């Protein structure tokens, strides 16, 4: 696939950067729309998004570079070439999460409520952003055949795009994109339930994404590694178990304790 979307007077705009931007813009729109329901200050929510996105992108790059330090130690200038790919979503989520928590603490906002508002939008943005990997011919799985890919009912244009150097590869980016899209729809449905508690949506987000990512990562051939293990799988297990424990904890409280759809729970109590 051609990674360049358009070239104007020598300035190249790449699909990878464009799709990430589209995901961010749609995500911010959805976040602001949901925040309005709880009468949360639009400027505060926008600031949270702004700082979390900036710090998150930096974190995603730092995370990726650290686990590929054997390469970047000899190619220092390439550390800044994020348009060529190389953003690790787990790094972005960790740095973004820390940013949101610190901002909410400073502004006395209920950070778990904010995370619940943000989570579905992030999952949709991930779904969109994964297509940047398609145009960069990265984040794919093992070598396979056209016949096998066809048997999985994968769209023809995706199959053709997965022919890299004459060899077909499993489009793991495609599976993850669909998984995130389905998760986004599920989260939208869940947060309409009357008696869900604050923390439910963000916890299910982590469980859903982690569960899918663990298995999809097993097929990938470009995984970040640590002591012979795939880092994304390690993080996925930790995130899934932690979120499950937290869900059990909050639902051990009373039925009406800390309900998400209580519009008076925007601020810290």
Number of C-alpha atoms within 10 A of each C-alpha: 13 11 19 15 13 11 10 7 5 7 8 12 15 19 23 23 18 16 20 18 15 14 20 22 14 15 22 21 13 17 24 20 13 17 20 12 10 18 11 19 12 14 10 15 19 15 13 20 22 14 15 23 20 15 22 26 21 19 23 23 22 21 22 21 21 13 16 14 15 10 13 14 13 9 10 11 9 13 16 12 11 15 16 16 17 19 20 20 18 18 20 23 19 15 22 23 17 14 20 23 19 14 18 20 13 9 13 13 21 17 22 22 25 24 22 24 25 23 22 27 24 23 26 24 25 25 26 21 23 24 21 24 22 23 18 19 20 22 24 24 21 14 14 14 13 16 10 12 19 12 8 8 9 15 11 12 8 15 19 13 17 26 18 13 6 7 11 22 24 25 26 24 24 20 18 22 20 17 21 26 19 15 21 24 13 16 22 14 10 15 19 11 11 12 16 21 24 26 23 25 26 22 22 22 25 20 21 22 20 23 17 17 21 19 13 20 23 15 16 20 16 13 18 20 14 11 6 7 11 17 17 22 22 14 14 23 16 14 18 21 14 14 21 15 11 15 19 11 10 17 15 10 11 8 12 13 15 19 18 26 18 16 13 14 17 20 16 14 8
